[in-house]
Amino acid sequence: ISYAAAELASKIFEDLSKRSALLIGAGETGKLTAKHLTTRNLGNLFLANRTRTRAEELVKELGGTVIDFSNITNEIPHVDIVITSVESPTFVLSQNDIRQVMKQRGNRPLFIIDIGVPRNIDPAANIIENVFLNDIDALNHIIDQNLAHRKDEIPAIQKIITEEAAGFREWYDSLDITPTIQELREHFEDIRSSEVDKHLHHFPAGAKEDLDILTKRIVNKILHTPMVNLRSGTSGQPVGDTRTRVSTLRHLFGLDKKPRQ
């Protein structure tokens, strides 16, 4: 309701920075309404509350000017918007009060938003020329429109969530790729180095360097395609497929039996 009241004020006036509003009532609803108005760059905010200290506390937090509750009819001629949110068994402003105010205003338009429960403004005031009185029923229409708009966005939001969740899973699954590639290279290097050392005596003296170069090239060529496919295969794969590939590779070469560093 508070948000809708501030939104209605924004729709009434294109530029709130040049407008002023009187908020009558500094309870929780009044406070929220004041916050929403200040975030919309309202020019001037005046607050009136039966307990003046409460209004003063709110002004310290949000800015604005406190006026005496008993003086609100003298202030209304100078503001553009009046918003009421007072717990009162009787009208805070009667039809006659509004009629007198309009005379002081020179009959300039006055926009009133009554969010009090029960109503703070006599509904009969709406028949006065240039008085535009909106109550909770009007605000509920705005709320329903906002809710419908948000519901329309649900499919798009669900798509974003699904894409981000898949992206996160893809990233998470890819975390094992680099260490697995490193371990696989080390595994092949251990085998290569061991076999070269084991059979070195079959070759002429000084052949170790050439053997190292040759066997390393062979290992690199053997590993190249599997490593490229393992890295590039992450994008566009079903969720969990990358992890399955990594797990299978580790099992095939016995990496899953080795302690991971």
C-alpha positions as CSV (number, residue, x, y, z in Angstrom):
1,I,0.0,0.0,0.0
2,S,2.8,2.4,0.9
3,Y,4.6,1.7,-2.3
4,A,1.5,2.0,-4.3
5,A,0.7,5.4,-2.7
6,A,4.1,6.8,-3.6
7,E,3.8,5.3,-7.1
8,L,0.4,7.0,-7.6
9,A,1.9,10.3,-6.5
10,S,4.7,9.8,-9.1
11,K,2.0,9.2,-11.8
12,I,0.0,12.2,-10.8
13,F,3.1,14.5,-11.1
14,E,5.8,13.7,-13.7
15,D,8.5,15.5,-11.7
16,L,8.1,15.2,-7.9
17,S,11.2,17.2,-7.3
18,K,9.1,20.3,-7.9
19,R,6.2,19.2,-5.7
20,S,5.5,19.0,-2.0
21,A,3.5,16.5,0.1
22,L,2.0,16.5,3.5
23,L,2.0,13.2,5.2
24,I,-0.5,12.9,8.1
25,G,0.4,10.0,10.3
26,A,3.9,8.8,11.3
27,G,3.1,5.2,12.1
28,E,4.7,2.2,10.3
29,T,2.6,2.7,7.1
30,G,3.3,6.5,7.2
31,K,7.0,5.8,7.6
32,L,7.2,3.4,4.7
33,T,5.2,5.9,2.5
34,A,7.6,8.7,3.5
35,K,10.6,6.5,2.5
36,H,9.1,5.6,-0.9
37,L,8.4,9.3,-1.5
38,T,11.9,10.4,-0.6
39,T,13.5,7.8,-3.0
40,R,11.4,9.5,-5.7
41,N,13.1,12.8,-5.1
42,L,10.1,14.6,-3.6
43,G,10.7,18.3,-3.4
44,N,9.4,18.9,0.1
45,L,8.0,16.6,2.7
46,F,5.9,17.8,5.6
47,L,4.9,15.5,8.4
48,A,2.2,15.8,11.0
49,N,1.4,13.3,13.8
50,R,-0.7,13.4,16.9
51,T,2.5,12.6,18.8
52,R,4.9,15.3,17.6
53,T,8.0,13.5,18.9
54,R,7.3,10.6,16.6
55,A,7.2,12.9,13.5
56,E,10.4,14.5,14.7
57,E,12.1,11.1,14.9
58,L,11.0,10.4,11.3
59,V,12.2,13.7,10.1
60,K,15.6,13.1,11.6
61,E,15.8,9.8,9.7
62,L,14.4,10.9,6.3
63,G,14.4,14.7,6.3
64,G,11.4,17.0,6.0
65,T,9.6,19.5,8.2
66,V,7.3,18.7,11.1
67,I,4.1,20.7,11.5
68,D,1.6,20.5,14.4
69,F,-1.2,18.0,13.9
70,S,-3.7,20.8,14.9
71,N,-2.3,23.0,12.1
72,I,-2.8,20.7,9.1
73,T,-5.6,22.6,7.6
74,N,-3.4,25.7,7.4
75,E,-0.6,23.7,5.7
76,I,-2.7,21.9,3.1
77,P,-3.2,25.1,0.9
78,H,0.5,25.2,0.3
79,V,1.2,21.5,-0.7
80,D,0.3,19.5,-3.9
81,I,-0.3,16.1,-2.3
82,V,-1.9,15.0,1.0
83,I,-1.4,11.5,2.2
84,T,-3.2,10.3,5.3
85,S,-2.4,7.2,7.4
86,V,-3.9,7.7,10.8
87,E,-5.7,5.3,13.1
88,S,-8.8,7.2,13.9
89,P,-12.5,6.3,14.4
90,T,-13.5,9.6,12.9
91,F,-12.5,11.5,9.8
92,V,-9.3,13.5,10.2
93,L,-10.6,15.9,7.4
94,S,-14.3,16.4,6.7
95,Q,-15.8,17.5,3.5
96,N,-16.2,21.0,5.0
97,D,-12.5,21.1,6.0
98,I,-11.5,20.3,2.4
99,R,-14.0,22.8,1.0
100,Q,-12.4,25.6,3.2
101,V,-8.9,24.5,2.1
102,M,-9.8,24.7,-1.5
103,K,-11.0,28.3,-1.1
104,Q,-7.6,29.1,0.4
105,R,-5.9,27.4,-2.5
106,G,-7.7,29.5,-5.0
107,N,-9.3,26.2,-6.2
108,R,-6.0,24.8,-7.4
109,P,-6.1,21.0,-7.8
110,L,-5.5,19.0,-4.7
111,F,-4.5,15.3,-4.8
112,I,-5.4,13.3,-1.7
113,I,-4.4,9.7,-1.1
114,D,-6.2,8.2,1.9
115,I,-4.6,5.0,3.1
116,G,-6.1,5.1,6.6
117,V,-8.1,2.2,7.9
118,P,-10.9,3.2,8.5
119,R,-10.9,6.1,6.1
120,N,-9.3,9.3,7.2
121,I,-11.0,11.6,4.7
122,D,-14.7,12.0,4.2
123,P,-15.5,10.4,0.8
124,A,-17.9,13.1,0.1
125,A,-14.9,15.5,-0.4
126,N,-14.5,13.8,-3.8
127,I,-17.4,15.8,-5.2
128,I,-15.6,19.1,-4.6
129,E,-14.3,20.6,-7.8
130,N,-10.5,20.0,-8.4
131,V,-10.3,17.6,-5.4
132,F,-8.9,14.2,-6.5
133,L,-9.4,11.7,-3.7
134,N,-7.9,8.2,-3.9
135,D,-8.4,5.6,-1.3
136,I,-7.1,2.0,-0.7
137,D,-9.4,0.6,-3.4
138,A,-7.6,2.7,-6.0
139,L,-4.3,1.7,-4.6
140,N,-5.3,-2.0,-4.7
141,H,-5.8,-1.6,-8.5
142,I,-2.2,-0.4,-8.8
143,I,-1.0,-3.3,-6.6
144,D,-2.9,-5.8,-8.8
145,Q,-1.4,-4.3,-11.9
146,N,2.1,-4.5,-10.4
147,L,1.5,-8.1,-9.3
148,A,0.3,-9.1,-12.7
149,H,3.4,-7.5,-14.3
150,R,5.6,-9.4,-11.9
151,K,3.8,-12.7,-12.6
152,D,4.4,-12.1,-16.3
153,E,8.1,-11.9,-15.7
154,I,8.2,-15.3,-13.9
155,P,9.0,-17.3,-17.1
156,A,11.9,-15.0,-17.9
157,I,13.2,-15.2,-14.3
158,Q,12.9,-19.0,-14.3
159,K,14.9,-19.1,-17.5
160,I,17.6,-17.0,-15.9
161,I,17.7,-19.2,-12.9
162,T,17.9,-22.4,-15.0
163,E,20.7,-20.9,-17.2
164,E,22.7,-19.7,-14.2
165,A,22.3,-23.0,-12.3
166,A,23.5,-24.9,-15.4
167,G,26.4,-22.4,-15.8
168,F,27.3,-22.9,-12.2
169,R,27.1,-26.7,-12.5
170,E,29.3,-26.5,-15.6
171,W,31.8,-24.4,-13.8
172,Y,31.7,-26.7,-10.8
173,D,32.2,-29.8,-12.8
174,S,35.1,-28.2,-14.7
175,L,37.1,-27.7,-11.5
176,D,38.4,-31.3,-11.7
177,I,39.5,-31.0,-15.3
178,T,42.8,-29.1,-14.8
179,P,44.1,-31.2,-11.9
180,T,43.1,-34.4,-13.7
181,I,45.0,-33.3,-16.8
182,Q,48.0,-32.5,-14.7
183,E,47.8,-35.9,-12.9
184,L,47.4,-37.7,-16.2
185,R,50.5,-36.0,-17.6
186,E,52.4,-36.9,-14.5
187,H,51.2,-40.5,-14.8
188,F,52.4,-40.8,-18.4
189,E,55.6,-39.0,-17.6
190,D,56.4,-41.5,-14.8
191,I,55.8,-44.4,-17.2
192,R,57.8,-42.7,-20.0
193,S,60.8,-41.8,-17.7
194,S,60.8,-45.3,-16.1
195,E,60.7,-47.1,-19.4
196,V,63.5,-44.9,-20.9
197,D,65.7,-45.6,-17.9
198,K,64.9,-49.3,-17.9
199,H,65.9,-49.8,-21.6
200,L,68.6,-47.1,-21.9
201,H,71.3,-49.7,-21.9
202,H,70.1,-51.0,-25.3
203,F,71.1,-47.7,-26.9
204,P,74.4,-46.1,-27.7
205,A,76.0,-43.9,-25.0
206,G,74.7,-40.3,-25.1
207,A,71.3,-41.3,-26.6
208,K,69.3,-40.4,-23.5
209,E,68.6,-36.8,-24.5
210,D,67.3,-37.9,-27.9
211,L,65.2,-40.6,-26.3
212,D,63.7,-38.2,-23.9
213,I,62.8,-35.8,-26.7
214,L,61.3,-38.6,-28.8
215,T,59.3,-40.2,-26.1
216,K,58.0,-36.9,-24.7
217,R,56.8,-36.0,-28.2
218,I,55.0,-39.4,-28.5
219,V,53.3,-38.8,-25.0
220,N,52.3,-35.3,-26.0
221,K,50.7,-36.5,-29.2
222,I,48.9,-39.3,-27.5
223,L,47.5,-36.9,-24.8
224,H,46.8,-34.0,-27.1
225,T,43.4,-35.0,-28.5
226,P,41.9,-36.4,-25.3
227,M,43.0,-33.3,-23.4
228,V,41.5,-30.9,-25.9
229,N,38.2,-32.9,-26.0
230,L,38.1,-33.0,-22.2
231,R,38.5,-29.2,-22.0
232,S,36.3,-28.1,-24.9
233,G,33.6,-30.7,-24.1
234,T,32.3,-28.8,-21.1
235,S,30.3,-26.3,-23.1
236,G,26.8,-27.4,-24.1
237,Q,27.0,-30.8,-22.5
238,P,24.2,-32.1,-20.3
239,V,24.6,-31.3,-16.7
240,G,26.8,-33.8,-15.0
241,D,28.4,-35.1,-18.3
242,T,31.7,-33.4,-17.7
243,R,32.0,-34.9,-14.3
244,T,31.2,-38.3,-15.7
245,R,34.0,-37.9,-18.3
246,V,36.5,-36.9,-15.7
247,S,35.5,-39.7,-13.4
248,T,35.7,-42.3,-16.2
249,L,39.1,-41.0,-17.3
250,R,40.5,-41.1,-13.7
251,H,39.2,-44.7,-13.3
252,L,40.6,-45.9,-16.7
253,F,44.1,-44.7,-15.8
254,G,43.9,-45.6,-12.1
255,L,44.1,-42.0,-11.0
256,D,41.3,-42.4,-8.6
257,K,43.4,-44.9,-6.6
258,K,46.2,-42.4,-6.1
259,P,46.0,-39.9,-3.2
260,R,45.2,-36.4,-4.6
261,Q,47.5,-33.6,-3.7
